[in-house]
Amino acid sequence: MGAKIARVLFLVTAMMFFAILALDIAVPTLVLCTMALSTWLVSLDLPVARKHGGEAA
C-alpha cells in the first residue's frame, strides 16, 4: 500500500514540475514578444504622429 502511495505522489510531483517548467518558458517568451511588438509599434513612421512644416506644435 505504501509503494502505491509513493508512486502516485511521485507522479503528481513530476506533473507539477513539468507544468511549472512549461510556464517558466512560456511566460518570459510572451513578455519578450510583447516588448518586441511594442518597440516595433513605437518605431513605425505613422503619418498621424508626423509634424508638417508650418503647422503649430
PDBQT receptor file of N, H, CA, C and O in Angstrom, charges set to zero:
ATOM      1  N   MET A   1       0.819  -1.197   0.000  1.00  0.00    +0.000 N 
ATOM      2  CA  MET A   1       0.000   0.000   0.000  1.00  0.00    +0.000 C 
ATOM      3  C   MET A   1       0.862   1.259   0.000  1.00  0.00    +0.000 C 
ATOM      4  O   MET A   1       0.529   2.243  -0.660  1.00  0.00    +0.000 OA
ATOM      5  N   GLY A   2       1.967   1.226   0.739  1.00  0.00    +0.000 N 
ATOM      6  H   GLY A   2       2.237   0.427   1.275  1.00  0.00    +0.000 HD
ATOM      7  CA  GLY A   2       2.844   2.398   0.830  1.00  0.00    +0.000 C 
ATOM      8  C   GLY A   2       3.538   2.699  -0.490  1.00  0.00    +0.000 C 
ATOM      9  O   GLY A   2       3.776   3.859  -0.826  1.00  0.00    +0.000 OA
ATOM     10  N   ALA A   3       3.866   1.633  -1.245  1.00  0.00    +0.000 N 
ATOM     11  H   ALA A   3       3.673   0.691  -0.972  1.00  0.00    +0.000 HD
ATOM     12  CA  ALA A   3       4.549   1.838  -2.525  1.00  0.00    +0.000 C 
ATOM     13  C   ALA A   3       3.622   2.484  -3.543  1.00  0.00    +0.000 C 
ATOM     14  O   ALA A   3       4.057   3.286  -4.369  1.00  0.00    +0.000 OA
ATOM     15  N   LYS A   4       2.335   2.128  -3.480  1.00  0.00    +0.000 N 
ATOM     16  H   LYS A   4       1.982   1.476  -2.809  1.00  0.00    +0.000 HD
ATOM     17  CA  LYS A   4       1.375   2.718  -4.422  1.00  0.00    +0.000 C 
ATOM     18  C   LYS A   4       1.193   4.205  -4.137  1.00  0.00    +0.000 C 
ATOM     19  O   LYS A   4       1.104   5.008  -5.066  1.00  0.00    +0.000 OA
ATOM     20  N   ILE A   5       1.137   4.577  -2.861  1.00  0.00    +0.000 N 
ATOM     21  H   ILE A   5       1.209   3.925  -2.106  1.00  0.00    +0.000 HD
ATOM     22  CA  ILE A   5       1.010   5.986  -2.493  1.00  0.00    +0.000 C 
ATOM     23  C   ILE A   5       2.259   6.752  -2.912  1.00  0.00    +0.000 C 
ATOM     24  O   ILE A   5       2.172   7.887  -3.380  1.00  0.00    +0.000 OA
ATOM     25  N   ALA A   6       3.422   6.125  -2.742  1.00  0.00    +0.000 N 
ATOM     26  H   ALA A   6       3.493   5.202  -2.362  1.00  0.00    +0.000 HD
ATOM     27  CA  ALA A   6       4.677   6.767  -3.132  1.00  0.00    +0.000 C 
ATOM     28  C   ALA A   6       4.720   6.997  -4.640  1.00  0.00    +0.000 C 
ATOM     29  O   ALA A   6       5.190   8.041  -5.091  1.00  0.00    +0.000 OA
ATOM     30  N   ARG A   7       4.235   6.031  -5.424  1.00  0.00    +0.000 N 
ATOM     31  H   ARG A   7       3.853   5.182  -5.057  1.00  0.00    +0.000 HD
ATOM     32  CA  ARG A   7       4.196   6.171  -6.883  1.00  0.00    +0.000 C 
ATOM     33  C   ARG A   7       3.275   7.311  -7.310  1.00  0.00    +0.000 C 
ATOM     34  O   ARG A   7       3.621   8.116  -8.175  1.00  0.00    +0.000 OA
ATOM     35  N   VAL A   8       2.095   7.364  -6.686  1.00  0.00    +0.000 N 
ATOM     36  H   VAL A   8       1.814   6.710  -5.983  1.00  0.00    +0.000 HD
ATOM     37  CA  VAL A   8       1.139   8.425  -7.018  1.00  0.00    +0.000 C 
ATOM     38  C   VAL A   8       1.708   9.782  -6.628  1.00  0.00    +0.000 C 
ATOM     39  O   VAL A   8       1.577  10.751  -7.376  1.00  0.00    +0.000 OA
ATOM     40  N   LEU A   9       2.336   9.851  -5.466  1.00  0.00    +0.000 N 
ATOM     41  H   LEU A   9       2.442   9.064  -4.859  1.00  0.00    +0.000 HD
ATOM     42  CA  LEU A   9       2.942  11.097  -5.025  1.00  0.00    +0.000 C 
ATOM     43  C   LEU A   9       4.064  11.527  -5.972  1.00  0.00    +0.000 C 
ATOM     44  O   LEU A   9       4.179  12.710  -6.292  1.00  0.00    +0.000 OA
ATOM     45  N   PHE A  10       4.885  10.585  -6.419  1.00  0.00    +0.000 N 
ATOM     46  H   PHE A  10       4.791   9.624  -6.159  1.00  0.00    +0.000 HD
ATOM     47  CA  PHE A  10       5.947  10.892  -7.375  1.00  0.00    +0.000 C 
ATOM     48  C   PHE A  10       5.368  11.368  -8.703  1.00  0.00    +0.000 C 
ATOM     49  O   PHE A  10       5.895  12.299  -9.312  1.00  0.00    +0.000 OA
ATOM     50  N   LEU A  11       4.289  10.737  -9.153  1.00  0.00    +0.000 N 
ATOM     51  H   LEU A  11       3.861   9.981  -8.658  1.00  0.00    +0.000 HD
ATOM     52  CA  LEU A  11       3.652  11.133 -10.406  1.00  0.00    +0.000 C 
ATOM     53  C   LEU A  11       3.102  12.557 -10.325  1.00  0.00    +0.000 C 
ATOM     54  O   LEU A  11       3.281  13.351 -11.248  1.00  0.00    +0.000 OA
ATOM     55  N   VAL A  12       2.440  12.870  -9.230  1.00  0.00    +0.000 N 
ATOM     56  H   VAL A  12       2.295  12.225  -8.479  1.00  0.00    +0.000 HD
ATOM     57  CA  VAL A  12       1.887  14.219  -9.050  1.00  0.00    +0.000 C 
ATOM     58  C   VAL A  12       3.016  15.246  -8.976  1.00  0.00    +0.000 C 
ATOM     59  O   VAL A  12       2.914  16.326  -9.556  1.00  0.00    +0.000 OA
ATOM     60  N   THR A  13       4.083  14.910  -8.266  1.00  0.00    +0.000 N 
ATOM     61  H   THR A  13       4.165  14.032  -7.795  1.00  0.00    +0.000 HD
ATOM     62  CA  THR A  13       5.224  15.814  -8.166  1.00  0.00    +0.000 C 
ATOM     63  C   THR A  13       5.872  16.040  -9.527  1.00  0.00    +0.000 C 
ATOM     64  O   THR A  13       6.224  17.171  -9.862  1.00  0.00    +0.000 OA
ATOM     65  N   ALA A  14       6.031  14.991 -10.305  1.00  0.00    +0.000 N 
ATOM     66  H   ALA A  14       5.745  14.073 -10.033  1.00  0.00    +0.000 HD
ATOM     67  CA  ALA A  14       6.621  15.125 -11.636  1.00  0.00    +0.000 C 
ATOM     68  C   ALA A  14       5.723  15.951 -12.554  1.00  0.00    +0.000 C 
ATOM     69  O   ALA A  14       6.214  16.765 -13.335  1.00  0.00    +0.000 OA
ATOM     70  N   MET A  15       4.409  15.745 -12.462  1.00  0.00    +0.000 N 
ATOM     71  H   MET A  15       4.010  15.083 -11.827  1.00  0.00    +0.000 HD
ATOM     72  CA  MET A  15       3.487  16.527 -13.283  1.00  0.00    +0.000 C 
ATOM     73  C   MET A  15       3.554  18.005 -12.925  1.00  0.00    +0.000 C 
ATOM     74  O   MET A  15       3.549  18.858 -13.812  1.00  0.00    +0.000 OA
ATOM     75  N   MET A  16       3.617  18.314 -11.639  1.00  0.00    +0.000 N 
ATOM     76  H   MET A  16       3.621  17.621 -10.918  1.00  0.00    +0.000 HD
ATOM     77  CA  MET A  16       3.718  19.708 -11.209  1.00  0.00    +0.000 C 
ATOM     78  C   MET A  16       5.030  20.332 -11.676  1.00  0.00    +0.000 C 
ATOM     79  O   MET A  16       5.052  21.486 -12.104  1.00  0.00    +0.000 OA
ATOM     80  N   PHE A  17       6.120  19.573 -11.593  1.00  0.00    +0.000 N 
ATOM     81  H   PHE A  17       6.101  18.636 -11.245  1.00  0.00    +0.000 HD
ATOM     82  CA  PHE A  17       7.422  20.079 -12.026  1.00  0.00    +0.000 C 
ATOM     83  C   PHE A  17       7.402  20.438 -13.501  1.00  0.00    +0.000 C 
ATOM     84  O   PHE A  17       7.844  21.523 -13.880  1.00  0.00    +0.000 OA
ATOM     85  N   PHE A  18       6.894  19.543 -14.336  1.00  0.00    +0.000 N 
ATOM     86  H   PHE A  18       6.535  18.662 -14.029  1.00  0.00    +0.000 HD
ATOM     87  CA  PHE A  18       6.905  19.811 -15.769  1.00  0.00    +0.000 C 
ATOM     88  C   PHE A  18       5.887  20.876 -16.174  1.00  0.00    +0.000 C 
ATOM     89  O   PHE A  18       6.096  21.580 -17.163  1.00  0.00    +0.000 OA
ATOM     90  N   ALA A  19       4.802  21.004 -15.437  1.00  0.00    +0.000 N 
ATOM     91  H   ALA A  19       4.631  20.433 -14.634  1.00  0.00    +0.000 HD
ATOM     92  CA  ALA A  19       3.842  22.081 -15.709  1.00  0.00    +0.000 C 
ATOM     93  C   ALA A  19       4.465  23.433 -15.387  1.00  0.00    +0.000 C 
ATOM     94  O   ALA A  19       4.308  24.389 -16.147  1.00  0.00    +0.000 OA
ATOM     95  N   ILE A  20       5.170  23.516 -14.263  1.00  0.00    +0.000 N 
ATOM     96  H   ILE A  20       5.297  22.739 -13.646  1.00  0.00    +0.000 HD
ATOM     97  CA  ILE A  20       5.845  24.771 -13.895  1.00  0.00    +0.000 C 
ATOM     98  C   ILE A  20       6.982  25.063 -14.861  1.00  0.00    +0.000 C 
ATOM     99  O   ILE A  20       7.220  26.223 -15.198  1.00  0.00    +0.000 OA
ATOM    100  N   LEU A  21       7.681  24.043 -15.307  1.00  0.00    +0.000 N 
ATOM    101  H   LEU A  21       7.488  23.101 -15.033  1.00  0.00    +0.000 HD
ATOM    102  CA  LEU A  21       8.757  24.234 -16.277  1.00  0.00    +0.000 C 
ATOM    103  C   LEU A  21       8.220  24.810 -17.582  1.00  0.00    +0.000 C 
ATOM    104  O   LEU A  21       8.859  25.674 -18.183  1.00  0.00    +0.000 OA
ATOM    105  N   ALA A  22       7.061  24.346 -18.025  1.00  0.00    +0.000 N 
ATOM    106  H   ALA A  22       6.543  23.643 -17.537  1.00  0.00    +0.000 HD
ATOM    107  CA  ALA A  22       6.452  24.875 -19.240  1.00  0.00    +0.000 C 
ATOM    108  C   ALA A  22       6.068  26.340 -19.057  1.00  0.00    +0.000 C 
ATOM    109  O   ALA A  22       6.265  27.147 -19.966  1.00  0.00    +0.000 OA
ATOM    110  N   LEU A  23       5.524  26.690 -17.900  1.00  0.00    +0.000 N 
ATOM    111  H   LEU A  23       5.364  26.035 -17.163  1.00  0.00    +0.000 HD
ATOM    112  CA  LEU A  23       5.190  28.085 -17.630  1.00  0.00    +0.000 C 
ATOM    113  C   LEU A  23       6.435  28.942 -17.528  1.00  0.00    +0.000 C 
ATOM    114  O   LEU A  23       6.421  30.113 -17.908  1.00  0.00    +0.000 OA
ATOM    115  N   ASP A  24       7.512  28.365 -17.017  1.00  0.00    +0.000 N 
ATOM    116  H   ASP A  24       7.524  27.414 -16.708  1.00  0.00    +0.000 HD
ATOM    117  CA  ASP A  24       8.766  29.089 -16.880  1.00  0.00    +0.000 C 
ATOM    118  C   ASP A  24       9.331  29.459 -18.256  1.00  0.00    +0.000 C 
ATOM    119  O   ASP A  24      10.091  30.419 -18.378  1.00  0.00    +0.000 OA
ATOM    120  N   ILE A  25       8.968  28.712 -19.270  1.00  0.00    +0.000 N 
ATOM    121  H   ILE A  25       8.351  27.931 -19.172  1.00  0.00    +0.000 HD
ATOM    122  CA  ILE A  25       9.417  29.013 -20.626  1.00  0.00    +0.000 C 
ATOM    123  C   ILE A  25       8.408  29.905 -21.342  1.00  0.00    +0.000 C 
ATOM    124  O   ILE A  25       8.804  30.815 -22.070  1.00  0.00    +0.000 OA
ATOM    125  N   ALA A  26       7.124  29.664 -21.150  1.00  0.00    +0.000 N 
ATOM    126  H   ALA A  26       6.803  28.925 -20.558  1.00  0.00    +0.000 HD
ATOM    127  CA  ALA A  26       6.084  30.370 -21.902  1.00  0.00    +0.000 C 
ATOM    128  C   ALA A  26       5.912  31.816 -21.456  1.00  0.00    +0.000 C 
ATOM    129  O   ALA A  26       5.735  32.695 -22.299  1.00  0.00    +0.000 OA
ATOM    130  N   VAL A  27       5.960  32.083 -20.168  1.00  0.00    +0.000 N 
ATOM    131  H   VAL A  27       6.105  31.369 -19.483  1.00  0.00    +0.000 HD
ATOM    132  CA  VAL A  27       5.710  33.433 -19.671  1.00  0.00    +0.000 C 
ATOM    133  C   VAL A  27       6.801  34.412 -20.118  1.00  0.00    +0.000 C 
ATOM    134  O   VAL A  27       6.459  35.479 -20.628  1.00  0.00    +0.000 OA
ATOM    135  N   PRO A  28       8.093  34.108 -19.956  1.00  0.00    +0.000 N 
ATOM    136  CA  PRO A  28       9.101  35.046 -20.467  1.00  0.00    +0.000 C 
ATOM    137  C   PRO A  28       9.030  35.224 -21.984  1.00  0.00    +0.000 C 
ATOM    138  O   PRO A  28       9.306  36.308 -22.497  1.00  0.00    +0.000 OA
ATOM    139  N   THR A  29       8.664  34.167 -22.697  1.00  0.00    +0.000 N 
ATOM    140  H   THR A  29       8.440  33.285 -22.281  1.00  0.00    +0.000 HD
ATOM    141  CA  THR A  29       8.519  34.289 -24.144  1.00  0.00    +0.000 C 
ATOM    142  C   THR A  29       7.408  35.259 -24.492  1.00  0.00    +0.000 C 
ATOM    143  O   THR A  29       7.565  36.088 -25.389  1.00  0.00    +0.000 OA
ATOM    144  N   LEU A  30       6.303  35.167 -23.805  1.00  0.00    +0.000 N 
ATOM    145  H   LEU A  30       6.175  34.494 -23.076  1.00  0.00    +0.000 HD
ATOM    146  CA  LEU A  30       5.187  36.089 -24.039  1.00  0.00    +0.000 C 
ATOM    147  C   LEU A  30       5.585  37.525 -23.700  1.00  0.00    +0.000 C 
ATOM    148  O   LEU A  30       5.229  38.453 -24.426  1.00  0.00    +0.000 OA
ATOM    149  N   VAL A  31       6.314  37.713 -22.614  1.00  0.00    +0.000 N 
ATOM    150  H   VAL A  31       6.603  36.959 -22.024  1.00  0.00    +0.000 HD
ATOM    151  CA  VAL A  31       6.758  39.055 -22.227  1.00  0.00    +0.000 C 
ATOM    152  C   VAL A  31       7.713  39.625 -23.268  1.00  0.00    +0.000 C 
ATOM    153  O   VAL A  31       7.583  40.786 -23.657  1.00  0.00    +0.000 OA
ATOM    154  N   LEU A  32       8.662  38.830 -23.719  1.00  0.00    +0.000 N 
ATOM    155  H   LEU A  32       8.767  37.887 -23.404  1.00  0.00    +0.000 HD
ATOM    156  CA  LEU A  32       9.618  39.310 -24.714  1.00  0.00    +0.000 C 
ATOM    157  C   LEU A  32       8.940  39.620 -26.049  1.00  0.00    +0.000 C 
ATOM    158  O   LEU A  32       9.302  40.591 -26.713  1.00  0.00    +0.000 OA
ATOM    159  N   CYS A  33       7.975  38.814 -26.443  1.00  0.00    +0.000 N 
ATOM    160  H   CYS A  33       7.681  38.025 -25.903  1.00  0.00    +0.000 HD
ATOM    161  CA  CYS A  33       7.240  39.086 -27.685  1.00  0.00    +0.000 C 
ATOM    162  C   CYS A  33       6.429  40.373 -27.566  1.00  0.00    +0.000 C 
ATOM    163  O   CYS A  33       6.356  41.152 -28.516  1.00  0.00    +0.000 OA
ATOM    164  N   THR A  34       5.825  40.595 -26.414  1.00  0.00    +0.000 N 
ATOM    165  H   THR A  34       5.884  39.962 -25.642  1.00  0.00    +0.000 HD
ATOM    166  CA  THR A  34       5.068  41.834 -26.190  1.00  0.00    +0.000 C 
ATOM    167  C   THR A  34       5.992  43.044 -26.229  1.00  0.00    +0.000 C 
ATOM    168  O   THR A  34       5.642  44.074 -26.805  1.00  0.00    +0.000 OA
ATOM    169  N   MET A  35       7.156  42.928 -25.627  1.00  0.00    +0.000 N 
ATOM    170  H   MET A  35       7.440  42.091 -25.159  1.00  0.00    +0.000 HD
ATOM    171  CA  MET A  35       8.114  44.028 -25.658  1.00  0.00    +0.000 C 
ATOM    172  C   MET A  35       8.592  44.310 -27.082  1.00  0.00    +0.000 C 
ATOM    173  O   MET A  35       8.711  45.470 -27.475  1.00  0.00    +0.000 OA
ATOM    174  N   ALA A  36       8.863  43.265 -27.850  1.00  0.00    +0.000 N 
ATOM    175  H   ALA A  36       8.766  42.323 -27.530  1.00  0.00    +0.000 HD
ATOM    176  CA  ALA A  36       9.307  43.451 -29.232  1.00  0.00    +0.000 C 
ATOM    177  C   ALA A  36       8.209  44.086 -30.071  1.00  0.00    +0.000 C 
ATOM    178  O   ALA A  36       8.484  44.958 -30.896  1.00  0.00    +0.000 OA
ATOM    179  N   LEU A  37       6.967  43.656 -29.867  1.00  0.00    +0.000 N 
ATOM    180  H   LEU A  37       6.744  42.948 -29.198  1.00  0.00    +0.000 HD
ATOM    181  CA  LEU A  37       5.848  44.228 -30.612  1.00  0.00    +0.000 C 
ATOM    182  C   LEU A  37       5.646  45.697 -30.266  1.00  0.00    +0.000 C 
ATOM    183  O   LEU A  37       5.400  46.514 -31.153  1.00  0.00    +0.000 OA
ATOM    184  N   SER A  38       5.749  46.039 -28.980  1.00  0.00    +0.000 N 
ATOM    185  H   SER A  38       5.950  45.375 -28.259  1.00  0.00    +0.000 HD
ATOM    186  CA  SER A  38       5.570  47.438 -28.595  1.00  0.00    +0.000 C 
ATOM    187  C   SER A  38       6.699  48.303 -29.147  1.00  0.00    +0.000 C 
ATOM    188  O   SER A  38       6.455  49.439 -29.553  1.00  0.00    +0.000 OA
ATOM    189  N   THR A  39       7.921  47.794 -29.171  1.00  0.00    +0.000 N 
ATOM    190  H   THR A  39       8.119  46.871 -28.842  1.00  0.00    +0.000 HD
ATOM    191  CA  THR A  39       9.036  48.537 -29.761  1.00  0.00    +0.000 C 
ATOM    192  C   THR A  39       8.812  48.736 -31.249  1.00  0.00    +0.000 C 
ATOM    193  O   THR A  39       9.087  49.810 -31.784  1.00  0.00    +0.000 OA
ATOM    194  N   TRP A  40       8.320  47.719 -31.908  1.00  0.00    +0.000 N 
ATOM    195  H   TRP A  40       8.097  46.847 -31.473  1.00  0.00    +0.000 HD
ATOM    196  CA  TRP A  40       8.044  47.818 -33.343  1.00  0.00    +0.000 C 
ATOM    197  C   TRP A  40       6.933  48.828 -33.613  1.00  0.00    +0.000 C 
ATOM    198  O   TRP A  40       7.029  49.609 -34.559  1.00  0.00    +0.000 OA
ATOM    199  N   LEU A  41       5.886  48.821 -32.800  1.00  0.00    +0.000 N 
ATOM    200  H   LEU A  41       5.808  48.186 -32.031  1.00  0.00    +0.000 HD
ATOM    201  CA  LEU A  41       4.783  49.765 -32.994  1.00  0.00    +0.000 C 
ATOM    202  C   LEU A  41       5.230  51.204 -32.762  1.00  0.00    +0.000 C 
ATOM    203  O   LEU A  41       4.817  52.105 -33.491  1.00  0.00    +0.000 OA
ATOM    204  N   VAL A  42       6.071  51.427 -31.753  1.00  0.00    +0.000 N 
ATOM    205  H   VAL A  42       6.407  50.695 -31.161  1.00  0.00    +0.000 HD
ATOM    206  CA  VAL A  42       6.548  52.772 -31.465  1.00  0.00    +0.000 C 
ATOM    207  C   VAL A  42       7.454  53.276 -32.581  1.00  0.00    +0.000 C 
ATOM    208  O   VAL A  42       7.447  54.466 -32.897  1.00  0.00    +0.000 OA
ATOM    209  N   SER A  43       8.228  52.388 -33.175  1.00  0.00    +0.000 N 
ATOM    210  H   SER A  43       8.234  51.422 -32.919  1.00  0.00    +0.000 HD
ATOM    211  CA  SER A  43       9.181  52.818 -34.193  1.00  0.00    +0.000 C 
ATOM    212  C   SER A  43       8.562  52.973 -35.580  1.00  0.00    +0.000 C 
ATOM    213  O   SER A  43       9.252  53.385 -36.513  1.00  0.00    +0.000 OA
ATOM    214  N   LEU A  44       7.282  52.652 -35.736  1.00  0.00    +0.000 N 
ATOM    215  H   LEU A  44       6.722  52.317 -34.978  1.00  0.00    +0.000 HD
ATOM    216  CA  LEU A  44       6.634  52.849 -37.028  1.00  0.00    +0.000 C 
ATOM    217  C   LEU A  44       6.554  54.334 -37.355  1.00  0.00    +0.000 C 
ATOM    218  O   LEU A  44       6.407  55.167 -36.461  1.00  0.00    +0.000 OA
ATOM    219  N   ASP A  45       6.650  54.652 -38.612  1.00  0.00    +0.000 N 
ATOM    220  H   ASP A  45       6.769  53.975 -39.339  1.00  0.00    +0.000 HD
ATOM    221  CA  ASP A  45       6.563  56.036 -39.049  1.00  0.00    +0.000 C 
ATOM    222  C   ASP A  45       5.112  56.321 -39.417  1.00  0.00    +0.000 C 
ATOM    223  O   ASP A  45       4.727  56.253 -40.584  1.00  0.00    +0.000 OA
ATOM    224  N   LEU A  46       4.312  56.641 -38.399  1.00  0.00    +0.000 N 
ATOM    225  H   LEU A  46       4.624  56.697 -37.451  1.00  0.00    +0.000 HD
ATOM    226  CA  LEU A  46       2.895  56.868 -38.613  1.00  0.00    +0.000 C 
ATOM    227  C   LEU A  46       2.657  58.290 -39.112  1.00  0.00    +0.000 C 
ATOM    228  O   LEU A  46       3.245  59.233 -38.580  1.00  0.00    +0.000 OA
ATOM    229  N   PRO A  47       1.817  58.460 -40.111  1.00  0.00    +0.000 N 
ATOM    230  CA  PRO A  47       1.564  59.809 -40.626  1.00  0.00    +0.000 C 
ATOM    231  C   PRO A  47       0.824  60.697 -39.620  1.00  0.00    +0.000 C 
ATOM    232  O   PRO A  47       0.920  61.921 -39.708  1.00  0.00    +0.000 OA
ATOM    233  N   VAL A  48       0.097  60.120 -38.680  1.00  0.00    +0.000 N 
ATOM    234  H   VAL A  48       0.018  59.126 -38.609  1.00  0.00    +0.000 HD
ATOM    235  CA  VAL A  48      -0.622  60.910 -37.692  1.00  0.00    +0.000 C 
ATOM    236  C   VAL A  48       0.361  61.611 -36.748  1.00  0.00    +0.000 C 
ATOM    237  O   VAL A  48       0.128  62.748 -36.336  1.00  0.00    +0.000 OA
ATOM    238  N   ALA A  49       1.433  60.944 -36.417  1.00  0.00    +0.000 N 
ATOM    239  H   ALA A  49       1.622  60.021 -36.752  1.00  0.00    +0.000 HD
ATOM    240  CA  ALA A  49       2.391  61.489 -35.458  1.00  0.00    +0.000 C 
ATOM    241  C   ALA A  49       3.380  62.451 -36.133  1.00  0.00    +0.000 C 
ATOM    242  O   ALA A  49       4.097  63.169 -35.438  1.00  0.00    +0.000 OA
ATOM    243  N   ARG A  50       3.431  62.479 -37.432  1.00  0.00    +0.000 N 
ATOM    244  H   ARG A  50       2.848  61.895 -37.997  1.00  0.00    +0.000 HD
ATOM    245  CA  ARG A  50       4.398  63.305 -38.146  1.00  0.00    +0.000 C 
ATOM    246  C   ARG A  50       3.932  64.753 -38.171  1.00  0.00    +0.000 C 
ATOM    247  O   ARG A  50       2.767  65.028 -38.460  1.00  0.00    +0.000 OA
ATOM    248  N   LYS A  51       4.834  65.679 -37.871  1.00  0.00    +0.000 N 
ATOM    249  H   LYS A  51       5.780  65.456 -37.636  1.00  0.00    +0.000 HD
ATOM    250  CA  LYS A  51       4.509  67.111 -37.924  1.00  0.00    +0.000 C 
ATOM    251  C   LYS A  51       4.920  67.654 -39.280  1.00  0.00    +0.000 C 
ATOM    252  O   LYS A  51       6.013  67.365 -39.768  1.00  0.00    +0.000 OA
ATOM    253  N   HIS A  52       4.061  68.425 -39.876  1.00  0.00    +0.000 N 
ATOM    254  H   HIS A  52       3.173  68.660 -39.480  1.00  0.00    +0.000 HD
ATOM    255  CA  HIS A  52       4.350  69.021 -41.169  1.00  0.00    +0.000 C 
ATOM    256  C   HIS A  52       4.894  70.427 -40.951  1.00  0.00    +0.000 C 
ATOM    257  O   HIS A  52       4.572  71.087 -39.963  1.00  0.00    +0.000 OA
ATOM    258  N   GLY A  53       5.713  70.868 -41.876  1.00  0.00    +0.000 N 
ATOM    259  H   GLY A  53       5.975  70.333 -42.679  1.00  0.00    +0.000 HD
ATOM    260  CA  GLY A  53       6.295  72.205 -41.777  1.00  0.00    +0.000 C 
ATOM    261  C   GLY A  53       5.223  73.283 -41.819  1.00  0.00    +0.000 C 
ATOM    262  O   GLY A  53       4.288  73.203 -42.615  1.00  0.00    +0.000 OA
ATOM    263  N   GLY A  54       5.357  74.294 -40.963  1.00  0.00    +0.000 N 
ATOM    264  H   GLY A  54       6.117  74.359 -40.316  1.00  0.00    +0.000 HD
ATOM    265  CA  GLY A  54       4.432  75.389 -40.940  1.00  0.00    +0.000 C 
ATOM    266  C   GLY A  54       3.262  75.205 -39.986  1.00  0.00    +0.000 C 
ATOM    267  O   GLY A  54       2.521  76.157 -39.742  1.00  0.00    +0.000 OA
ATOM    268  N   GLU A  55       3.079  74.028 -39.449  1.00  0.00    +0.000 N 
ATOM    269  H   GLU A  55       3.681  73.255 -39.648  1.00  0.00    +0.000 HD
ATOM    270  CA  GLU A  55       1.987  73.818 -38.500  1.00  0.00    +0.000 C 
ATOM    271  C   GLU A  55       2.451  74.161 -37.098  1.00  0.00    +0.000 C 
ATOM    272  O   GLU A  55       3.628  74.016 -36.765  1.00  0.00    +0.000 OA
ATOM    273  N   ALA A  56       1.518  74.614 -36.286  1.00  0.00    +0.000 N 
ATOM    274  H   ALA A  56       0.563  74.731 -36.557  1.00  0.00    +0.000 HD
ATOM    275  CA  ALA A  56       1.852  74.898 -34.892  1.00  0.00    +0.000 C 
ATOM    276  C   ALA A  56       2.050  73.593 -34.129  1.00  0.00    +0.000 C 
ATOM    277  O   ALA A  56       1.440  72.570 -34.441  1.00  0.00    +0.000 OA
ATOM    278  N   ALA A  57       2.911  73.654 -33.131  1.00  0.00    +0.000 N 
ATOM    279  H   ALA A  57       3.406  74.484 -32.877  1.00  0.00    +0.000 HD
ATOM    280  CA  ALA A  57       3.223  72.445 -32.358  1.00  0.00    +0.000 C 
ATOM    281  C   ALA A  57       2.084  72.052 -31.466  1.00  0.00    +0.000 C 
ATOM    282  O   ALA A  57       2.179  71.058 -30.746  1.00  0.00    +0.000 OA
TER     283      ALA A  57
